Amino acid sequence: MPKDTSIKSVLIIGSGPIVIGQACEFDYAGSQSARSIREEGIEVILINSNPATIMTDPSMADHIYLKPLTTKSIIEILKAHPQIDAVLPTMGGQTALNLCLEADEKGIWQDFGVKMIGVDVNAINITEDREQFKQLLKKIGVPSAPAEICTSYLRGKEIAQEFGFPLVIRPSFTLGGTGAAIVYKKEDFDTLLTRGLEASPIHEVLIDKALMGWKEYELELLRDKNDNVVIICSIENMDPMGIHTGDSITVAPAMTLSDTTFQKMRDMAILMMRSIGNFAGGCNVQFAVSPDDKEDIVAIEINPRVSRSSALASKATGYPIAKIASKLALGYNLDELQNQITKSTSALFEPTLDYVIVKIPRWNFDKFEGADRTLGLQMKSVGEVMGIGRSFQEALHKATQSLEIKRNGLGADGKGYTNYEQIIEKLTFASWDRVFVIYDAIAMGIPLSRIHEITKIDMWFLKQYEELYTLEKEISTYKVDALPRELLLEAKQKGFADRQIAHMVGCLESQVHTLRMDMNINRVFKLVDTCAAEFKAKTPYYYSTFEAEIEKADGTRYVDNESIVTDKKKIIVLGSGPNRIGQGIEFDYSCVHGVLAAKECGYETIMINCNPETVSTDFDTADKLYFEPVFWEHIYDIIKHEKPEGVIVQLGGQTALKLAEKLSKYGIKIIGTSFDALDLAEDRGRFSDLLTELKIPFPQFGIAETADEASALADTLDFPLLIRPSYVLGGQGMKIVINKEELEEHVVNLLKTIPGNKLLLDHYLDGAIEAEADAICDGENVYIIGIMEHIEPCGVHSGDSNATLPPFNLGEFVMQQIKDHTKKIALGLRTVGLINIQFAIKDDTVYIIEANPRASRTVPFIAKAYGEPYVNYATKVMLGHNKVTDFKFNPQLKGYAIKQPVFSFSKFHNVNKALGPEMKSTGESILFIDDLKDDQFYELYSRRKMYLSK
């Protein structure tokens, strides 16, 4: 039992809607924490306003409150649950910490007799208040960069004069580097100082001397109340100081640190953690190290909570930081807890890595026209991927293949930059695609010393890149049938994809794959076991690699594959890859539910995904986890190894769906809706033929592949026109045009960015109301799980609209049409599983905008609003385990639920904030109202047309 037996009920504060700088890593932490505390027989009450995540699923806690994260909500919960003994604020990012502090200042915890666990108020104050933190470092003898606190414009000018440029401005009490900036020249100082002072809730900034070009490191620590401390993971940023860690390419374990410096850094981190207060829990410490032989260490900051890197460190090591931190907060000591993967070593045993992890952020600049795309102190990425390999090169390649930006890895795909000026500029002003540009620079012959001088990236990393390019050059001298086995094996060990090798030798990807099979160069799977194979691991968490054959004494040769295939019937669930605008945490929610439902049906479940922030890649969600790119070659090799009954693609968003055609071509069974039915919904020509046959109205449309065809179509279709490319998610590239000039400009731009795409031109129903429905279908029966009406008019992307469940303004006649159309389309598309249909309503006629036979962005919202496990039901239908008629549906909702989009525009200055057919929101919250007289509804409704843009 926990040491502190007085704790019977704990309140966990979540992180709210996903914004840039605070994403689903905190939902992962909160989910782990809730499970960890409930294991101890302690009641968990949870507050979080985000309906899209698994964290707010009814199965996660004893009581879940989908309420705004305010002290008013906290008081309501504490009144309803006087039994709450403690609050855990360290799992919900900066939002939870700030809310906890505010409640503390208002005396709320004291009034209700609630104690804070996992951190103490002093620790938060010391680490957040830049001046206090600076004084503390001085007191304990840990070096820090020269810095001064500033609370006024005048004082800022004085500090700048004293330090000289470049300078760094960091606002107090903000997350994701909000308002932070590097000032290179005097002319920019005034604007950036004002911005920093405004961004800080207490109007205070720290101005410090910029340590440009220094190397940046992070350590993840855990500490118990007996003052035992373990360092879970060391992380090195490949990008030097000056780029926010959330936007940096990071590597674990640290690669270029000498052992003596690493030991010094460990000692400093432990000293810092012990000096900020007497608490038990997790901590993240950041350091800068001088890039010379002296390796001077300077402390940058310490966060006394589970951080963005904690999720990465948990997945990198297999050590569940949030789970253990929660147990420590309850009073356990590290030596009393088990390592969750080995089940035989103690949690006091520090993880050891016999592999390399590379994390690469995922950006969405295409959604923010006019955004400054250079990277700096303010975080701009919306998601991340992680690659695991036996070497840095292999992990780097796997991470680049996971990004889903139409690249096959580093170089060797014909998509690199070849213009010298452009390459130099992208290296000088850190660009989002710098990971690829370094390779292009080497390919162009720019010396490593020059690349190092511009980027300050450590020479070790650059030499790793150079080796890859040298290998590419060597392979390119061969034809496919003459390629030596040792060269092909080396290329695979260094992470090159079959597609890249095919590009080098000028053949098809399938030819390289066949050659690999003939030469017996197969992927082997290795365990992530936290202890470098020193102890036996009980948890099946795998990554792939390639090994040279080992020869036994009797002359037999073999490779060591640690993934043992069972004879149980298996199902593979394809995950949704990195978070991005248009495909967020909602699909992870669906994947987790899909896995749990397949388990209930008696299947062994296998998850494939590469996103370190989420619950689907937790090592104990599925029976087996393959932490691999959702990239054809990797998936195909896993399928050949495991031989599943089939693959579920409709829960992982567009990422998984895009692989349906290939799976079908290779004779792999798709569970649920068939590829042909999925394609029928995506192919506008075939889909409109189906709608015509079903006598269902749709806006007039045409298909064009050139600007001339589009212009000719515009003569038959009336303006305004909605233009959209096929097979995209989140409305990418969609636009409303009102004349031929706009039409031509947009079509030319689109075909340049997505060559060979078919463009759809729809007549845009101006002033129409938009609605959508989600349903479950088993091929014979259809059950509509929810119909939502959008508050904004048709033309604002459904992901950016406020959606009301149930509809508030649609008459019986319109509602009946929606129900009839939904049932007809679900059956017409031969749907087995989930389907989402979007409608435009004009003059009491319901037109079809589109249908998606897959899990949609709105399914988790409807499931939370009605309190029903719809994805569980839908998965059982997909597996043929149940019919829709087997379930007793009993939705419960008093009043209305509104899905409210949340935007991250504050990260991008000078960006057009008007909304249109292309999605821009990064997250969502849920609002419950009793009736339409509610002030919040009235305000949303009165503003509904303010944002519509072309």
Secondary structure, DSSP 8 states (H G I E B T S, - for coil): --S-TT--EEEEE---S-BTTB-THHHHHHHHHHHHHHTTT-EEEEE---TTSGGGSTTT-SEEE---SSHHHHHHHHHH-TT--EEE-TTSHHHHHHHHHHHHHTTHHHHTT-EE-SS-HHHHHHHHSHHHHHHHHHHHT--B--EEEE-SHHHHHHHHHHH-SSEEEEETT-STTTT-EEE-SHHHHHHHHHHHHHHSTTS-EEEEE--TT-EEEEEEEEE-TT--EEEEEEEEESS-TTS-GGGS-EEES-SS--HHHHHHHHHHHHHHHHHT-S--EEEEEEEEE-SSTT--EEEEEEESS--HHHHHHHHHHT--HHHHHHHHHTT--GGGSB-TTTSSSBTTS--B-SSEEEEEEE--GGGSTT---S--SS----EEEEEEESSHHHHHHHHHHHS-SS--SSSSSS-S---HHHHHHHHHTT-TTHHHHHHHHHHHT--HHHHHHHH---HHHHHHHHHHHHHHHHHTTS-GGG--HHHHHHHHHTT--HHHHHHHHTS-HHHHHHHHHHTT---EEEE--SBTTSS---S-EEEEE----EE-TTS-EE--------SS-EEEEE---S-BTTB-HHHHHHHHHHHHHHHHTT-EEEEEE--TTSSTTSTTTSSEEEE--S-HHHHHHHHHHH--SEEE-TTSHHHHHTTHHHHHHTT--BSSS-HHHHHHHH-HHHHHHHHHHTT-----EEEESSHHHHHHHHHHS-SSEEEEESS-STTTT-EEE-SHHHHHHHHHHHHHHSTT--EEEEE--TT-EEEEEEEEE-SS-EEEEEEEEEEEETTS-GGGS-EEES-SS--HHHHHHHHHHHHHHHHHTT--EEEEEEEEEETTEEEEEEEE-S--TTHHHHHHHHT--HHHHHHHHHTTS--GGGS------SSEEEEEEE--GGGSTT----B-SS----EEEEEEESSTT-HHHHHHHHTTTSSB--
